[in-house]
Amino acid sequence: MDTQELVRLIPLLAPLLVIQLALMIAALVDWTRRERTRGPKWVWLVVILLGSMVGSLIYFFIGREEA
């Protein structure tokens, strides 16, 4: 892949990176504020940090335990 191709891809990838970062931050904020999750909290931290966008979504749909 040459430099020109990479420069053309940046505008397409930037919104995805912003969405990924926003989801990760929202998941981490929610994770720190909750006392209980479904399963060990440290496991959900690993899922959020290493799972990128999918890990944050999995946490929101499966990991959160409603009060």
mmCIF file of the N, C-alpha and C atoms, coordinates in Angstrom:
data_MODEL
# 
_entry.id   MODEL 
# 
loop_
_atom_site.group_PDB 
_atom_site.id 
_atom_site.type_symbol 
_atom_site.label_atom_id 
_atom_site.label_alt_id 
_atom_site.label_comp_id 
_atom_site.label_asym_id 
_atom_site.label_entity_id 
_atom_site.label_seq_id 
_atom_site.pdbx_PDB_ins_code 
_atom_site.Cartn_x 
_atom_site.Cartn_y 
_atom_site.Cartn_z 
_atom_site.occupancy 
_atom_site.B_iso_or_equiv 
_atom_site.pdbx_formal_charge 
_atom_site.auth_seq_id 
_atom_site.auth_comp_id 
_atom_site.auth_asym_id 
_atom_site.auth_atom_id 
_atom_site.pdbx_PDB_model_num 
ATOM 1   N N  . MET A 1 1  ? 0.853   -1.171  0.000  1.00 0.00 ? 1  MET A N  1 
ATOM 2   C CA . MET A 1 1  ? 0.000   0.000   0.000  1.00 0.00 ? 1  MET A CA 1 
ATOM 3   C C  . MET A 1 1  ? 0.901   1.236   0.000  1.00 0.00 ? 1  MET A C  1 
ATOM 4   N N  . ASP A 1 2  ? 0.676   2.100   -0.941 1.00 0.00 ? 2  ASP A N  1 
ATOM 5   C CA . ASP A 1 2  ? 1.511   3.290   -1.011 1.00 0.00 ? 2  ASP A CA 1 
ATOM 6   C C  . ASP A 1 2  ? 0.893   4.435   -0.199 1.00 0.00 ? 2  ASP A C  1 
ATOM 7   N N  . THR A 1 3  ? 1.612   5.497   -0.092 1.00 0.00 ? 3  THR A N  1 
ATOM 8   C CA . THR A 1 3  ? 1.210   6.636   0.737  1.00 0.00 ? 3  THR A CA 1 
ATOM 9   C C  . THR A 1 3  ? -0.062  7.292   0.237  1.00 0.00 ? 3  THR A C  1 
ATOM 10  N N  . GLN A 1 4  ? -0.231  7.391   -1.069 1.00 0.00 ? 4  GLN A N  1 
ATOM 11  C CA . GLN A 1 4  ? -1.429  8.032   -1.611 1.00 0.00 ? 4  GLN A CA 1 
ATOM 12  C C  . GLN A 1 4  ? -2.695  7.250   -1.254 1.00 0.00 ? 4  GLN A C  1 
ATOM 13  N N  . GLU A 1 5  ? -2.629  5.928   -1.295 1.00 0.00 ? 5  GLU A N  1 
ATOM 14  C CA . GLU A 1 5  ? -3.772  5.113   -0.904 1.00 0.00 ? 5  GLU A CA 1 
ATOM 15  C C  . GLU A 1 5  ? -4.110  5.325   0.568  1.00 0.00 ? 5  GLU A C  1 
ATOM 16  N N  . LEU A 1 6  ? -3.094  5.381   1.381  1.00 0.00 ? 6  LEU A N  1 
ATOM 17  C CA . LEU A 1 6  ? -3.306  5.584   2.813  1.00 0.00 ? 6  LEU A CA 1 
ATOM 18  C C  . LEU A 1 6  ? -3.941  6.940   3.088  1.00 0.00 ? 6  LEU A C  1 
ATOM 19  N N  . VAL A 1 7  ? -3.499  7.963   2.406  1.00 0.00 ? 7  VAL A N  1 
ATOM 20  C CA . VAL A 1 7  ? -4.063  9.302   2.582  1.00 0.00 ? 7  VAL A CA 1 
ATOM 21  C C  . VAL A 1 7  ? -5.524  9.322   2.148  1.00 0.00 ? 7  VAL A C  1 
ATOM 22  N N  . ARG A 1 8  ? -5.873  8.585   1.112  1.00 0.00 ? 8  ARG A N  1 
ATOM 23  C CA . ARG A 1 8  ? -7.263  8.528   0.663  1.00 0.00 ? 8  ARG A CA 1 
ATOM 24  C C  . ARG A 1 8  ? -8.146  7.777   1.648  1.00 0.00 ? 8  ARG A C  1 
ATOM 25  N N  . LEU A 1 9  ? -7.602  6.832   2.378  1.00 0.00 ? 9  LEU A N  1 
ATOM 26  C CA . LEU A 1 9  ? -8.386  6.038   3.324  1.00 0.00 ? 9  LEU A CA 1 
ATOM 27  C C  . LEU A 1 9  ? -8.629  6.757   4.646  1.00 0.00 ? 9  LEU A C  1 
ATOM 28  N N  . ILE A 1 10 ? -7.808  7.701   5.009  1.00 0.00 ? 10 ILE A N  1 
ATOM 29  C CA . ILE A 1 10 ? -7.923  8.378   6.299  1.00 0.00 ? 10 ILE A CA 1 
ATOM 30  C C  . ILE A 1 10 ? -9.301  9.012   6.501  1.00 0.00 ? 10 ILE A C  1 
ATOM 31  N N  . PRO A 1 11 ? -9.859  9.748   5.540  1.00 0.00 ? 11 PRO A N  1 
ATOM 32  C CA . PRO A 1 11 ? -11.199 10.314  5.766  1.00 0.00 ? 11 PRO A CA 1 
ATOM 33  C C  . PRO A 1 11 ? -12.288 9.255   5.945  1.00 0.00 ? 11 PRO A C  1 
ATOM 34  N N  . LEU A 1 12 ? -12.084 8.082   5.397  1.00 0.00 ? 12 LEU A N  1 
ATOM 35  C CA . LEU A 1 12 ? -13.059 7.014   5.568  1.00 0.00 ? 12 LEU A CA 1 
ATOM 36  C C  . LEU A 1 12 ? -12.930 6.326   6.924  1.00 0.00 ? 12 LEU A C  1 
ATOM 37  N N  . LEU A 1 13 ? -11.723 6.233   7.426  1.00 0.00 ? 13 LEU A N  1 
ATOM 38  C CA . LEU A 1 13 ? -11.482 5.546   8.693  1.00 0.00 ? 13 LEU A CA 1 
ATOM 39  C C  . LEU A 1 13 ? -11.647 6.446   9.914  1.00 0.00 ? 13 LEU A C  1 
ATOM 40  N N  . ALA A 1 14 ? -11.498 7.728   9.752  1.00 0.00 ? 14 ALA A N  1 
ATOM 41  C CA . ALA A 1 14 ? -11.568 8.654   10.892 1.00 0.00 ? 14 ALA A CA 1 
ATOM 42  C C  . ALA A 1 14 ? -12.890 8.557   11.652 1.00 0.00 ? 14 ALA A C  1 
ATOM 43  N N  . PRO A 1 15 ? -14.052 8.554   10.984 1.00 0.00 ? 15 PRO A N  1 
ATOM 44  C CA . PRO A 1 15 ? -15.307 8.439   11.748 1.00 0.00 ? 15 PRO A CA 1 
ATOM 45  C C  . PRO A 1 15 ? -15.409 7.134   12.533 1.00 0.00 ? 15 PRO A C  1 
ATOM 46  N N  . LEU A 1 16 ? -14.907 6.045   11.974 1.00 0.00 ? 16 LEU A N  1 
ATOM 47  C CA . LEU A 1 16 ? -14.932 4.778   12.704 1.00 0.00 ? 16 LEU A CA 1 
ATOM 48  C C  . LEU A 1 16 ? -14.048 4.826   13.946 1.00 0.00 ? 16 LEU A C  1 
ATOM 49  N N  . LEU A 1 17 ? -12.913 5.459   13.829 1.00 0.00 ? 17 LEU A N  1 
ATOM 50  C CA . LEU A 1 17 ? -12.025 5.583   14.983 1.00 0.00 ? 17 LEU A CA 1 
ATOM 51  C C  . LEU A 1 17 ? -12.639 6.457   16.073 1.00 0.00 ? 17 LEU A C  1 
ATOM 52  N N  . VAL A 1 18 ? -13.326 7.516   15.674 1.00 0.00 ? 18 VAL A N  1 
ATOM 53  C CA . VAL A 1 18 ? -13.994 8.386   16.647 1.00 0.00 ? 18 VAL A CA 1 
ATOM 54  C C  . VAL A 1 18 ? -15.119 7.627   17.355 1.00 0.00 ? 18 VAL A C  1 
ATOM 55  N N  . ILE A 1 19 ? -15.910 6.860   16.591 1.00 0.00 ? 19 ILE A N  1 
ATOM 56  C CA . ILE A 1 19 ? -16.985 6.068   17.189 1.00 0.00 ? 19 ILE A CA 1 
ATOM 57  C C  . ILE A 1 19 ? -16.413 5.026   18.138 1.00 0.00 ? 19 ILE A C  1 
ATOM 58  N N  . GLN A 1 20 ? -15.343 4.366   17.730 1.00 0.00 ? 20 GLN A N  1 
ATOM 59  C CA . GLN A 1 20 ? -14.711 3.366   18.585 1.00 0.00 ? 20 GLN A CA 1 
ATOM 60  C C  . GLN A 1 20 ? -14.225 3.981   19.889 1.00 0.00 ? 20 GLN A C  1 
ATOM 61  N N  . LEU A 1 21 ? -13.573 5.120   19.809 1.00 0.00 ? 21 LEU A N  1 
ATOM 62  C CA . LEU A 1 21 ? -13.067 5.785   21.005 1.00 0.00 ? 21 LEU A CA 1 
ATOM 63  C C  . LEU A 1 21 ? -14.208 6.230   21.911 1.00 0.00 ? 21 LEU A C  1 
ATOM 64  N N  . ALA A 1 22 ? -15.274 6.776   21.335 1.00 0.00 ? 22 ALA A N  1 
ATOM 65  C CA . ALA A 1 22 ? -16.418 7.219   22.133 1.00 0.00 ? 22 ALA A CA 1 
ATOM 66  C C  . ALA A 1 22 ? -17.093 6.037   22.829 1.00 0.00 ? 22 ALA A C  1 
ATOM 67  N N  . LEU A 1 23 ? -17.261 4.924   22.134 1.00 0.00 ? 23 LEU A N  1 
ATOM 68  C CA . LEU A 1 23 ? -17.853 3.736   22.750 1.00 0.00 ? 23 LEU A CA 1 
ATOM 69  C C  . LEU A 1 23 ? -16.981 3.201   23.876 1.00 0.00 ? 23 LEU A C  1 
ATOM 70  N N  . MET A 1 24 ? -15.680 3.191   23.657 1.00 0.00 ? 24 MET A N  1 
ATOM 71  C CA . MET A 1 24 ? -14.776 2.685   24.683 1.00 0.00 ? 24 MET A CA 1 
ATOM 72  C C  . MET A 1 24 ? -14.803 3.572   25.924 1.00 0.00 ? 24 MET A C  1 
ATOM 73  N N  . ILE A 1 25 ? -14.797 4.872   25.740 1.00 0.00 ? 25 ILE A N  1 
ATOM 74  C CA . ILE A 1 25 ? -14.841 5.791   26.881 1.00 0.00 ? 25 ILE A CA 1 
ATOM 75  C C  . ILE A 1 25 ? -16.159 5.644   27.626 1.00 0.00 ? 25 ILE A C  1 
ATOM 76  N N  . ALA A 1 26 ? -17.279 5.572   26.896 1.00 0.00 ? 26 ALA A N  1 
ATOM 77  C CA . ALA A 1 26 ? -18.587 5.409   27.535 1.00 0.00 ? 26 ALA A CA 1 
ATOM 78  C C  . ALA A 1 26 ? -18.649 4.096   28.312 1.00 0.00 ? 26 ALA A C  1 
ATOM 79  N N  . ALA A 1 27 ? -18.122 3.024   27.737 1.00 0.00 ? 27 ALA A N  1 
ATOM 80  C CA . ALA A 1 27 ? -18.119 1.734   28.424 1.00 0.00 ? 27 ALA A CA 1 
ATOM 81  C C  . ALA A 1 27 ? -17.249 1.774   29.669 1.00 0.00 ? 27 ALA A C  1 
ATOM 82  N N  . LEU A 1 28 ? -16.087 2.415   29.583 1.00 0.00 ? 28 LEU A N  1 
ATOM 83  C CA . LEU A 1 28 ? -15.208 2.498   30.748 1.00 0.00 ? 28 LEU A CA 1 
ATOM 84  C C  . LEU A 1 28 ? -15.819 3.343   31.861 1.00 0.00 ? 28 LEU A C  1 
ATOM 85  N N  . VAL A 1 29 ? -16.480 4.429   31.509 1.00 0.00 ? 29 VAL A N  1 
ATOM 86  C CA . VAL A 1 29 ? -17.147 5.265   32.513 1.00 0.00 ? 29 VAL A CA 1 
ATOM 87  C C  . VAL A 1 29 ? -18.256 4.466   33.192 1.00 0.00 ? 29 VAL A C  1 
ATOM 88  N N  . ASP A 1 30 ? -19.063 3.775   32.400 1.00 0.00 ? 30 ASP A N  1 
ATOM 89  C CA . ASP A 1 30 ? -20.134 2.957   32.974 1.00 0.00 ? 30 ASP A CA 1 
ATOM 90  C C  . ASP A 1 30 ? -19.554 1.842   33.838 1.00 0.00 ? 30 ASP A C  1 
ATOM 91  N N  . TRP A 1 31 ? -18.498 1.211   33.368 1.00 0.00 ? 31 TRP A N  1 
ATOM 92  C CA . TRP A 1 31 ? -17.862 0.120   34.109 1.00 0.00 ? 31 TRP A CA 1 
ATOM 93  C C  . TRP A 1 31 ? -17.362 0.589   35.476 1.00 0.00 ? 31 TRP A C  1 
ATOM 94  N N  . THR A 1 32 ? -16.769 1.789   35.533 1.00 0.00 ? 32 THR A N  1 
ATOM 95  C CA . THR A 1 32 ? -16.247 2.276   36.809 1.00 0.00 ? 32 THR A CA 1 
ATOM 96  C C  . THR A 1 32 ? -17.361 2.659   37.772 1.00 0.00 ? 32 THR A C  1 
ATOM 97  N N  . ARG A 1 33 ? -18.501 3.069   37.266 1.00 0.00 ? 33 ARG A N  1 
ATOM 98  C CA . ARG A 1 33 ? -19.599 3.512   38.131 1.00 0.00 ? 33 ARG A CA 1 
ATOM 99  C C  . ARG A 1 33 ? -20.467 2.363   38.651 1.00 0.00 ? 33 ARG A C  1 
ATOM 100 N N  . ARG A 1 34 ? -20.437 1.235   38.018 1.00 0.00 ? 34 ARG A N  1 
ATOM 101 C CA . ARG A 1 34 ? -21.250 0.092   38.442 1.00 0.00 ? 34 ARG A CA 1 
ATOM 102 C C  . ARG A 1 34 ? -20.525 -0.718  39.501 1.00 0.00 ? 34 ARG A C  1 
ATOM 103 N N  . GLU A 1 35 ? -21.293 -1.084  40.531 1.00 0.00 ? 35 GLU A N  1 
ATOM 104 C CA . GLU A 1 35 ? -20.717 -1.932  41.571 1.00 0.00 ? 35 GLU A CA 1 
ATOM 105 C C  . GLU A 1 35 ? -20.677 -3.381  41.125 1.00 0.00 ? 35 GLU A C  1 
ATOM 106 N N  . ARG A 1 36 ? -21.690 -3.802  40.337 1.00 0.00 ? 36 ARG A N  1 
ATOM 107 C CA . ARG A 1 36 ? -21.782 -5.201  39.935 1.00 0.00 ? 36 ARG A CA 1 
ATOM 108 C C  . ARG A 1 36 ? -21.970 -5.308  38.426 1.00 0.00 ? 36 ARG A C  1 
ATOM 109 N N  . THR A 1 37 ? -21.379 -6.345  37.866 1.00 0.00 ? 37 THR A N  1 
ATOM 110 C CA . THR A 1 37 ? -21.567 -6.679  36.460 1.00 0.00 ? 37 THR A CA 1 
ATOM 111 C C  . THR A 1 37 ? -21.886 -8.166  36.378 1.00 0.00 ? 37 THR A C  1 
ATOM 112 N N  . ARG A 1 38 ? -22.286 -8.613  35.218 1.00 0.00 ? 38 ARG A N  1 
ATOM 113 C CA . ARG A 1 38 ? -22.491 -10.050 35.023 1.00 0.00 ? 38 ARG A CA 1 
ATOM 114 C C  . ARG A 1 38 ? -21.131 -10.679 34.819 1.00 0.00 ? 38 ARG A C  1 
ATOM 115 N N  . GLY A 1 39 ? -20.620 -11.290 35.855 1.00 0.00 ? 39 GLY A N  1 
ATOM 116 C CA . GLY A 1 39 ? -19.278 -11.847 35.816 1.00 0.00 ? 39 GLY A CA 1 
ATOM 117 C C  . GLY A 1 39 ? -18.300 -10.905 36.494 1.00 0.00 ? 39 GLY A C  1 
ATOM 118 N N  . PRO A 1 40 ? -17.060 -11.334 36.599 1.00 0.00 ? 40 PRO A N  1 
ATOM 119 C CA . PRO A 1 40 ? -16.043 -10.499 37.256 1.00 0.00 ? 40 PRO A CA 1 
ATOM 120 C C  . PRO A 1 40 ? -15.809 -9.186  36.513 1.00 0.00 ? 40 PRO A C  1 
ATOM 121 N N  . LYS A 1 41 ? -15.660 -8.126  37.273 1.00 0.00 ? 41 LYS A N  1 
ATOM 122 C CA . LYS A 1 41 ? -15.446 -6.811  36.655 1.00 0.00 ? 41 LYS A CA 1 
ATOM 123 C C  . LYS A 1 41 ? -14.152 -6.759  35.859 1.00 0.00 ? 41 LYS A C  1 
ATOM 124 N N  . TRP A 1 42 ? -13.112 -7.418  36.324 1.00 0.00 ? 42 TRP A N  1 
ATOM 125 C CA . TRP A 1 42 ? -11.829 -7.348  35.620 1.00 0.00 ? 42 TRP A CA 1 
ATOM 126 C C  . TRP A 1 42 ? -11.930 -7.985  34.236 1.00 0.00 ? 42 TRP A C  1 
ATOM 127 N N  . VAL A 1 43 ? -12.789 -9.012  34.098 1.00 0.00 ? 43 VAL A N  1 
ATOM 128 C CA . VAL A 1 43 ? -12.970 -9.639  32.784 1.00 0.00 ? 43 VAL A CA 1 
ATOM 129 C C  . VAL A 1 43 ? -13.594 -8.646  31.818 1.00 0.00 ? 43 VAL A C  1 
ATOM 130 N N  . TRP A 1 44 ? -14.574 -7.879  32.288 1.00 0.00 ? 44 TRP A N  1 
ATOM 131 C CA . TRP A 1 44 ? -15.223 -6.890  31.423 1.00 0.00 ? 44 TRP A CA 1 
ATOM 132 C C  . TRP A 1 44 ? -14.274 -5.764  31.063 1.00 0.00 ? 44 TRP A C  1 
ATOM 133 N N  . LEU A 1 45 ? -13.365 -5.431  31.955 1.00 0.00 ? 45 LEU A N  1 
ATOM 134 C CA . LEU A 1 45 ? -12.358 -4.427  31.615 1.00 0.00 ? 45 LEU A CA 1 
ATOM 135 C C  . LEU A 1 45 ? -11.485 -4.908  30.460 1.00 0.00 ? 45 LEU A C  1 
ATOM 136 N N  . VAL A 1 46 ? -11.069 -6.160  30.511 1.00 0.00 ? 46 VAL A N  1 
ATOM 137 C CA . VAL A 1 46 ? -10.261 -6.728  29.430 1.00 0.00 ? 46 VAL A CA 1 
ATOM 138 C C  . VAL A 1 46 ? -11.052 -6.759  28.125 1.00 0.00 ? 46 VAL A C  1 
ATOM 139 N N  . VAL A 1 47 ? -12.332 -7.138  28.204 1.00 0.00 ? 47 VAL A N  1 
ATOM 140 C CA . VAL A 1 47 ? -13.171 -7.182  27.001 1.00 0.00 ? 47 VAL A CA 1 
ATOM 141 C C  . VAL A 1 47 ? -13.294 -5.790  26.393 1.00 0.00 ? 47 VAL A C  1 
ATOM 142 N N  . ILE A 1 48 ? -13.530 -4.782  27.224 1.00 0.00 ? 48 ILE A N  1 
ATOM 143 C CA . ILE A 1 48 ? -13.683 -3.406  26.728 1.00 0.00 ? 48 ILE A CA 1 
ATOM 144 C C  . ILE A 1 48 ? -12.380 -2.915  26.096 1.00 0.00 ? 48 ILE A C  1 
ATOM 145 N N  . LEU A 1 49 ? -11.264 -3.142  26.763 1.00 0.00 ? 49 LEU A N  1 
ATOM 146 C CA . LEU A 1 49 ? -9.987  -2.608  26.274 1.00 0.00 ? 49 LEU A CA 1 
ATOM 147 C C  . LEU A 1 49 ? -9.439  -3.360  25.066 1.00 0.00 ? 49 LEU A C  1 
ATOM 148 N N  . LEU A 1 50 ? -9.572  -4.664  25.051 1.00 0.00 ? 50 LEU A N  1 
ATOM 149 C CA . LEU A 1 50 ? -8.974  -5.448  23.974 1.00 0.00 ? 50 LEU A CA 1 
ATOM 150 C C  . LEU A 1 50 ? -9.954  -5.757  22.849 1.00 0.00 ? 50 LEU A C  1 
ATOM 151 N N  . GLY A 1 51 ? -11.235 -5.618  23.114 1.00 0.00 ? 51 GLY A N  1 
ATOM 152 C CA . GLY A 1 51 ? -12.233 -5.949  22.110 1.00 0.00 ? 51 GLY A CA 1 
ATOM 153 C C  . GLY A 1 51 ? -12.606 -4.804  21.209 1.00 0.00 ? 51 GLY A C  1 
ATOM 154 N N  . SER A 1 52 ? -11.969 -3.666  21.380 1.00 0.00 ? 52 SER A N  1 
ATOM 155 C CA . SER A 1 52 ? -12.246 -2.445  20.619 1.00 0.00 ? 52 SER A CA 1 
ATOM 156 C C  . SER A 1 52 ? -13.738 -2.166  20.556 1.00 0.00 ? 52 SER A C  1 
ATOM 157 N N  . MET A 1 53 ? -14.276 -1.866  19.393 1.00 0.00 ? 53 MET A N  1 
ATOM 158 C CA . MET A 1 53 ? -15.675 -1.468  19.271 1.00 0.00 ? 53 MET A CA 1 
ATOM 159 C C  . MET A 1 53 ? -16.614 -2.623  19.654 1.00 0.00 ? 53 MET A C  1 
ATOM 160 N N  . VAL A 1 54 ? -16.291 -3.818  19.240 1.00 0.00 ? 54 VAL A N  1 
ATOM 161 C CA . VAL A 1 54 ? -17.143 -4.976  19.523 1.00 0.00 ? 54 VAL A CA 1 
ATOM 162 C C  . VAL A 1 54 ? -17.148 -5.275  21.020 1.00 0.00 ? 54 VAL A C  1 
ATOM 163 N N  . GLY A 1 55 ? -16.005 -5.153  21.672 1.00 0.00 ? 55 GLY A N  1 
ATOM 164 C CA . GLY A 1 55 ? -15.934 -5.402  23.108 1.00 0.00 ? 55 GLY A CA 1 
ATOM 165 C C  . GLY A 1 55 ? -16.796 -4.437  23.903 1.00 0.00 ? 55 GLY A C  1 
ATOM 166 N N  . SER A 1 56 ? -16.807 -3.173  23.512 1.00 0.00 ? 56 SER A N  1 
ATOM 167 C CA . SER A 1 56 ? -17.648 -2.190  24.194 1.00 0.00 ? 56 SER A CA 1 
ATOM 168 C C  . SER A 1 56 ? -19.123 -2.506  23.991 1.00 0.00 ? 56 SER A C  1 
ATOM 169 N N  . LEU A 1 57 ? -19.495 -2.877  22.789 1.00 0.00 ? 57 LEU A N  1 
ATOM 170 C CA . LEU A 1 57 ? -20.889 -3.225  22.514 1.00 0.00 ? 57 LEU A CA 1 
ATOM 171 C C  . LEU A 1 57 ? -21.314 -4.477  23.274 1.00 0.00 ? 57 LEU A C  1 
ATOM 172 N N  . ILE A 1 58 ? -20.436 -5.476  23.343 1.00 0.00 ? 58 ILE A N  1 
ATOM 173 C CA . ILE A 1 58 ? -20.743 -6.687  24.112 1.00 0.00 ? 58 ILE A CA 1 
ATOM 174 C C  . ILE A 1 58 ? -20.951 -6.328  25.578 1.00 0.00 ? 58 ILE A C  1 
ATOM 175 N N  . TYR A 1 59 ? -20.122 -5.452  26.114 1.00 0.00 ? 59 TYR A N  1 
ATOM 176 C CA . TYR A 1 59 ? -20.290 -5.030  27.506 1.00 0.00 ? 59 TYR A CA 1 
ATOM 177 C C  . TYR A 1 59 ? -21.652 -4.372  27.711 1.00 0.00 ? 59 TYR A C  1 
ATOM 178 N N  . PHE A 1 60 ? -22.036 -3.456  26.817 1.00 0.00 ? 60 PHE A N  1 
ATOM 179 C CA . PHE A 1 60 ? -23.305 -2.759  26.980 1.00 0.00 ? 60 PHE A CA 1 
ATOM 180 C C  . PHE A 1 60 ? -24.498 -3.705  26.887 1.00 0.00 ? 60 PHE A C  1 
ATOM 181 N N  . PHE A 1 61 ? -24.428 -4.706  26.020 1.00 0.00 ? 61 PHE A N  1 
ATOM 182 C CA . PHE A 1 61 ? -25.574 -5.588  25.831 1.00 0.00 ? 61 PHE A CA 1 
ATOM 183 C C  . PHE A 1 61 ? -25.600 -6.790  26.778 1.00 0.00 ? 61 PHE A C  1 
ATOM 184 N N  . ILE A 1 62 ? -24.440 -7.253  27.207 1.00 0.00 ? 62 ILE A N  1 
ATOM 185 C CA . ILE A 1 62 ? -24.390 -8.464  28.030 1.00 0.00 ? 62 ILE A CA 1 
ATOM 186 C C  . ILE A 1 62 ? -23.837 -8.215  29.432 1.00 0.00 ? 62 ILE A C  1 
ATOM 187 N N  . GLY A 1 63 ? -22.813 -7.394  29.560 1.00 0.00 ? 63 GLY A N  1 
ATOM 188 C CA . GLY A 1 63 ? -22.069 -7.282  30.813 1.00 0.00 ? 63 GLY A CA 1 
ATOM 189 C C  . GLY A 1 63 ? -22.721 -6.461  31.904 1.00 0.00 ? 63 GLY A C  1 
ATOM 190 N N  . ARG A 1 64 ? -23.548 -5.519  31.522 1.00 0.00 ? 64 ARG A N  1 
ATOM 191 C CA . ARG A 1 64 ? -24.157 -4.648  32.533 1.00 0.00 ? 64 ARG A CA 1 
ATOM 192 C C  . ARG A 1 64 ? -25.248 -5.401  33.286 1.00 0.00 ? 64 ARG A C  1 
ATOM 193 N N  . GLU A 1 65 ? -25.218 -5.272  34.586 1.00 0.00 ? 65 GLU A N  1 
ATOM 194 C CA . GLU A 1 65 ? -26.255 -5.858  35.419 1.00 0.00 ? 65 GLU A CA 1 
ATOM 195 C C  . GLU A 1 65 ? -27.133 -4.736  35.926 1.00 0.00 ? 65 GLU A C  1 
ATOM 196 N N  . GLU A 1 66 ? -28.392 -4.798  35.588 1.00 0.00 ? 66 GLU A N  1 
ATOM 197 C CA . GLU A 1 66 ? -29.315 -3.739  36.003 1.00 0.00 ? 66 GLU A CA 1 
ATOM 198 C C  . GLU A 1 66 ? -29.556 -3.828  37.512 1.00 0.00 ? 66 GLU A C  1 
ATOM 199 N N  . ALA A 1 67 ? -29.698 -2.669  38.118 1.00 0.00 ? 67 ALA A N  1 
ATOM 200 C CA . ALA A 1 67 ? -29.867 -2.594  39.577 1.00 0.00 ? 67 ALA A CA 1 
ATOM 201 C C  . ALA A 1 67 ? -31.248 -3.050  40.005 1.00 0.00 ? 67 ALA A C  1 
# 
